[in-house]
Amino acid sequence: MSQKEKVVLAYSGGLDTSIIIPWLRENYNYEVIAMAADVGQGEELEPLREKAIKTGASKIYIEDLREEFITDFIYPTLKAHAVYEGKYLLGTSFARPVIAKRLVEIAEKEGAVAIAHGATGKGNDQVRFELTVKALAPHLKIVAPWRLWDIRSREDAIDYATARNIPIPVTKKDNYSMDRNIWHLSHEGSDLEDPWNEPQYDKLLKLMVPPEKAPDNPTYVEIYFEQGIPKKVNGVEYSPIELLETLNRLGGENGVGIMDMVENRLVGMKSRGVYETPGGTILYAAHRELELLCLDRDTLHYKDVVAQRFAELVYYGQWYTPLREALSAFVDSTQKTVTGTVRLKLYKGNVMPAGTQSPYSLYSEELSTFGRDEVYNQKDAEGFINLFGLPMKVRALVMKGKENKE
């Protein structure tokens, strides 16, 4: 008897991947090796070992990717200050390449011929998983059941699981699609599919309290950065995981980090999601304040242009591309002086600056003061304005001359 070909499945134990294991066996006769990635979803993953085997997997890897996720994916994106469409802090987007990278590593180790995932044919995640596989192991096949099977809805998937006695974590009455990691928690589907519906925050939120239920007194937090990377919170040095967990707790207690948006998916449609990103929102706010203090105007403004393109690359799944790597090299150069401490005030969903200091501060009180100073000659401004405004003046004179001739 010939040995079965192997496929490595990105496995979460959720609805989709729970039914993919038997589906792969029934339709491809593959030996299924599951890989569950711990990217900080806050759940005990060890029970997945028994569940995966019972549903037909020959083996399961449970991989702790949290620190790699933070240092190699979150921090480069934070340093770039990349935000998709002005709102989304890319929580799901940059988790996919770190998971896919480990899938490829396991596939190579096991001699597998294919990678499988549970992303739907309507979403962005299919692109993110598959572009990473193409970049790192182009010889591997990719199996995407949602693009192949007869199941057309979450309700169909629930019926499929029920028929095979597969335990699943959702019901037809409560079927938000959620994705959680150490950076954020996303919510899609159900009543959120109508953009007119206000989110039911009391029912929805898992990482934080609604802003109106946050404490009546503000919380102050100080974050120390070194070359754009957060190192300390309130003077205490933490590991990357501990630091983010600490800020998630502080942000969550103060209702910080809720984002409700309609976004443009890569595949062309719009979707509506509610995101909880407490620690990430704090870090982005602090990082921006420090950059405002430490970067010169031209670098800061050009970096904002780069940030938008960087966000698109992350959102589109193009992490392993020459352009993303080149943009990261530019960003790293800008961060050499982004070192210092930022104090923030957290209050009922708001993050407000409360002080910034850095040994590389470009702020000069002598130059900026409204009081008497000896370093700035205000008369110099007249010549600057004359030269700066010369093109406007010349054009106005030309246009006025044409009007007089008519």
N, C-alpha and C positions, 0 to 999 in steps of 0.2 A: 504494500500500500504506500503510495507516494505521500510525502509529508505535506501538510497543509501550508499554504502561504500565510504569512503573518501581516496583520494590520495593527497599527498603534492608534488607539482612539483617545482623543481629548475628552476625559470623563469627569463629570461633576457630580453624578448621582442625581441630577435633576430629571425633569420629565423627558426631555429630548434624548439625552445620552443614556438614560435608563432603558429606553426601548431600542436604541441603536445597536446595542450588543447582540440581542437575539436576531435583529433584522440583518445584521452583517453575516451572522452564521447561517441564517435561513437562505439568504439571497446570493452570497458570495462563497460560502463554505470556507471563510477565513478562520484562522485562529486569531482571536481577538485579545490583544494586550491593552489593558486600560492604563491611562496615566492621569492621575488626579493631581492638580497643581495647587499648592497652598500659596496663594498670593495675598493672604491676609483676609480671607472672607469671614473669619471669626467663628468658623464651625469646626467641630472635631471631625477630621477626615478619616480617622481610623475605621469607623463603622462602614465606610465605603468598601473596605477590603472584602468583607464578607458579602456585601451586597453585589459587588461586581462579579465575584466568583459564582455566586448563586444564580446570577442572570446569564452566565455563560462565558465570562472572560477566563482565559487560562492563567492570567497573571495580572497583577496591578502594581504599578509604581505610585507611591505617594511622595511627591517631591516638594520640599520647602524652598520656594523661590522668592520669599519675601524680601530678603536683603538685596539679592540681585535685581529684583524688580525696582526697588527704591533707588539703588545707587547707579544702575546702568540705564534706566528708562525714565523714572520719575525725575531724578535730579537734572539730567540733561534738558528735559522739557521745561522744568522750573527755571533753570538758568536762562533758557531762551525766552522765558515768559510767554510761552505759546498758549493761546486760548482760541478755540475754534468758534468762529462766528461771534466773537466778543463775549461769550458766556460759558461755554463748555470747557471744563478743565481736563478733559481727555482721559477720564478715569478708566473706561473700558478700552479705549483705543490703544494705549501703550501697554496694557496687560497682555494683549494677544500675542505680540511678537516674543515676549519672554516665555510664554507657554509653548508657542510653536517651536521655538528654538530647542526647548527640552524634548519635545515630541520627536524632533529630527534626531537628536542625540540618542534617544532610546531606540528609535527605529534602526539607526546604524548599529547600535550595540546588539540588537536582537535579530538583525538580518531581515527586517520587515521589508515588504515591497510597497506598502501604502500607508498613508496617514488618513484618518477619518475624523470628522468633527460634526458637531450638532448645530452649526450656524444655519440659519434659514437662507433661502434664496432671495429674500427681500432685504436683507440687512447688510451692514458693513463688515461684520466679523468674518464672514466667509472670505472676503478679500484680504483681510489682515492675516488670517491663518495661512491662506494659500500663497500670498506673496512672500511670506517668510519662508515657507517650504521651497518655493521656486528659487529664492535667493540662496538658500543654504544647502539644499539637496534636490536639484532639479530632476534627478532620476526617479524620485519617488512618485508613485501614483497618489491621487487625492480622491477620496470618496466622500461625497457630501450628500447624505441621504435625503435631506429636505429638497434637493433638486431632482431626486430620482423616484422616491416612493409615492404611493397613492394617498398618503396622509396629507391632508390639506389644512388642518387647523389644530389648535391645541386640544380641542374637544375630541377630534379623531385620535390624537396621540394618547389621550387619557383612556379612550375605549380600547386601543391596541394594548396598552399596559394592563388594563383590567382583565382582558381576555387571557393574558399570560401570567396573571397573578404577580405582576411586578409592582412592588410598592413605590409610590410616587409622592412627592411633597406638595402637590397642589390638588385642588378640586375644581369642578366646573364653576363653582360659585366664587372662588377666590383664586383668580389666576393672573395676577400681575406677573409680568416678566421682570425678574430682578437679577441684577448682576452686582456682586459685592466683592470688593478687595480692600486692602489696607488704605487705599486712597479715597474710595468713594462707594456709594451704593446708588444704583440706577433703578428707576421704576418706569415701566412702559405697559401699555395695553389696558384692558378693562375700561373703566370710565375715563381714563386719561386719553383715550383715542379721540374724544371730542374736545378740541382746544377750548371750547367755551366752558367746560366743566372746571370749576375750581378744585384743586387737589384736596382730598380729605386728609389733611395733615395729621390729625389725631390718629387716624387709622394707618396712614402711609409711613410715617417717619419711624426709622429704626435706630439711627445713629444719634439723634438729637431730639430736643424738645422744640415745639413751635415757638417762634420768637416771643409771642405774647405770654408764654408760660415760663420764659427764662427769668432768672433772678432780677429783682428790682435794683440791685447794686451792680455796677460794672466790675469786670475782671480785667486786671492788667497783666500783660504777658510780655516778657522780653526775649527776643530771639537773636542769637549771635550767629552770624554767617562768616565763613572763611572762603574767599574766592567763589562766592555765589552759592555755597553749600551750607545748609543749616547744621550747626554743631551743638549748640546749647540752648536750653530753655530755662529762663530765670536763673542763669548762672550755672546750671548743672549740665555737664556734658553727657549726652546720651548716644547710644548706638542708633543707626538710622531707623530701626524698627521701633525702639523705645521712644524716640523723638516724635515720630509720627503718631504713635498711639497716645502720647501725652497731649499733643495738640488736638487730636480727634476728641479726646475727652473734654478738654477745655472749650473747644468750639461747640461740641454737642450740648454741653451744659448751658451755653449761652445762645443757642438757636442760630449759630453761625454756619453758613454754607449751603443753604437751600437754593437750588436753581431750577426754575421751571421754564422750559424753552421748546419751541418748535424749530427743529434743525433740518438742514438739507443733507440727506444721506448721499453717499457716494453713488449709489445705484439710481438716483434721480428723483426719488420721492421725498416728501417731507414726513417727519415723524415727530411725535411729541413725547418728551420725557421729563421726569422730575429727578434731579440728582441731589444727593446729600454728599457734600465734600467739606466737612468741618475743618480738619487739619490742613487740607490743601488750600482752602480759601485763606486761612491765616498766613500760610507760607507765601502765597502769591502776593498778598497785601504787604507783607514785611519785605519781601525781596524787591518789590517795586519801590518802596520808600528808600531803601538803601541805594538802589540804582540811581534814583533821582538826586541823591546826595553825592554819589561818587563818579558818575559818568558824565563826560562832556556832552554838550547839546547834540553835536553832529553824530557822535557814536550812538547816543540814546535814541535819536530819531531814526537812524538807519536800522538800528536793532529792532525797532518796532515794525519796520517793513519785513525784516527777516522773520520775526516772530509769527506773523500771519502765514507766511509760506511754510514755516516749520510746523505750525499747527495743522495745516492741510496735509503735509506729508505724514504726520502721526495719525491723523484721522483716517487717511486713505490707506493706511497699512504699509506705507513706503519707508519703514524704518531702516531696512537694510538696503539703502540706495546710496550711490556716491554723493548725491545732492544733500541728503540728510547728514551724512558724515562731514561734508564740507561746511555746511551751516553750523554744525556743532563745533567745528574747529574755530570758526569765526566767533561763535558765542563764548567759547572757552577763553579766547583772547580778551574779550571784553570784560570777563569776570575776574581778571587778575587783581583789580583794585576794589572789587565788591566784597569788602570785609568790614565788619562792624556790627553794631547792636541796634536793633529796632525795638521800640516799645509801642505796643498796641493796646487799645482799649476795646474790649469786647462787651457789647451791650445790646441785648434783645435783637440778635440777628445782624447787628452792625459791627464792622471792624474799622476802627478809627485810629489814625496815627497819633501817638502821644510822645514822640521823641525819637531822634535818630542820631547816632554818632559813629564816626569812622576815622581811623588814622589817615585815610585817603580822601577825606571830605574835600570837595572843590568849592564848598560854600565859604565865602569870606565876609565876615560881619563888617569889616572895615569898608568893603566895597558896597555892600547892600544897605548899610545903615541910612536911615532918614535923618540922622543927626549930622553934626559937623564932621567932616573927614578931610584927610590930607592926601588921599591916594587917588582920588578920582576928580578929574577936571571936567565939570559939566559942560564947559564951552566946546569940548571935543565932540559932543553929540551933534552939533550943528553940521559940521563937515561930514560926519558919518551919514546923517539923514539926507544931505544933499546928494551924495554919491549913491546911496542905497535907493533913493527915489528918482535918480536921473532917468532911467528908462521910462518910468511913468510920466515924468514931466515932458520928455521929448515926444512921446506918443500924443499926449494931450495937446501940445503945441501944433503938431502936425494935423491932428484932426480938426482943431479950431481953425487952422489956416484953410483947410479944404472947405469948411462950412462958410467961411467969409467969401471964398471964390464963387460959391454957388448962389 
